[in-house]
Structures are given as structure tokens and as C-alpha cells.
Amino acid sequence: MKYSLKLLTVFSLLILLTAFGFRRIDFRNGMYKNVCKDLSNDVLVYFIFVDSKVTAPWTDFDIRTTIDSMKVAADWLEDQARKNNY
């Protein structure tokens, strides 16, 4: 019980005394500072899976799940474009 109380106290202090907040990050400020300022017409997404001596090699599972995640992201982007009449 004492451990839980101490942990809760430390956690509470960290939240209250730091600049930690629960507000959402607004990415609109950096939108036009990237190479791809606007996605329009046909867009090609190029996947490059690089193995190095420092990192573990990409497994077949890693590649498949990454591609699946990118498909979900692309579907979301297309849905947003339809909603905004692009």
C-alpha cells in the first residue's frame, strides 16, 4: 500500500510540475515545410526496406505489416480527400 501511494505521489508530481499536457499536437504549422507540400493527382509511395549491421533485418512479417499499415493510411488519406472534394 505504501509503495502504491508513493508511486501515485511521484506520478502526480511529475504531471503537475512539468510541462506535460494532454493537448493534441497541431501539425498544420509544419505542413508546408516538407518536401511533399501537397498531395494531389496521382501520388506514388515508395517503400525501401534497408537492412544494416546495426539493426535487425526486416522479416517477411515486418514487411507485410508495414505495407498493411501503409494501405490503411492511404485509404484514410483518400477518404479525407473525398470529404474535402479533392
C-alpha positions in Angstrom: 0.0 0.0 0.0 2.8 2.4 0.9 4.5 1.6 -2.5 1.3 2.4 -4.4 0.9 5.7 -2.5 4.5 6.7 -3.2 4.2 5.8 -6.8 1.0 7.8 -7.2 2.5 10.8 -5.4 5.6 10.7 -7.7 3.5 10.3 -10.8 1.2 13.2 -9.7 4.2 15.5 -9.0 5.7 14.7 -12.4 2.4 15.6 -14.1 1.8 18.8 -12.1 5.4 20.1 -12.1 6.4 19.5 -15.7 5.2 21.0 -18.9 3.4 17.7 -19.6 -0.1 18.2 -21.1 -2.8 16.3 -22.8 -3.5 18.7 -25.6 -3.3 17.5 -29.2 -0.3 18.3 -31.4 -1.2 20.6 -34.3 0.8 19.6 -37.3 -0.6 22.3 -39.6 2.3 24.6 -38.8 4.8 22.2 -40.4 2.5 21.2 -43.3 4.2 23.4 -46.0 7.8 23.0 -44.7 8.2 19.4 -46.0 9.2 18.2 -49.4 5.7 17.0 -50.1 3.7 20.2 -49.5 0.5 19.0 -51.2 -0.6 15.5 -52.3 -2.5 15.9 -55.5 -3.4 13.9 -58.6 -1.5 10.6 -58.6 0.9 10.0 -55.7 3.5 7.3 -55.6 4.5 5.9 -52.3 7.9 4.2 -52.5 8.9 1.6 -49.8 12.5 0.9 -49.2 13.4 -1.7 -46.6 17.0 -1.3 -45.6 18.9 -3.9 -43.6 22.0 -2.7 -41.8 24.6 -4.1 -39.4 23.2 -2.1 -36.5 19.5 -3.1 -36.9 17.9 -6.4 -37.2 17.0 -7.5 -40.8 13.4 -7.0 -42.0 11.4 -10.2 -41.7 8.6 -11.1 -44.0 6.2 -10.3 -41.2 7.7 -6.9 -40.7 7.4 -6.0 -44.4 3.8 -7.3 -44.6 2.6 -5.5 -41.5 4.3 -2.2 -42.7 2.7 -2.5 -46.1 -0.7 -3.3 -44.5 -0.3 -0.2 -42.2 0.5 2.0 -45.2 -2.6 0.7 -47.0 -4.7 1.8 -44.1 -3.0 5.2 -44.1 -3.5 5.6 -47.8 -7.2 4.6 -47.5 -7.6 7.2 -44.8 -5.9 9.9 -47.0 -8.1 9.1 -49.9 -11.2 9.2 -47.6 -10.1 12.6 -46.3 -9.6 13.9 -49.9 -13.1 12.7 -50.9 -14.6 14.5 -47.8 -12.8 17.7 -48.8 -13.7 17.4 -52.5 -10.2 16.8 -53.8 
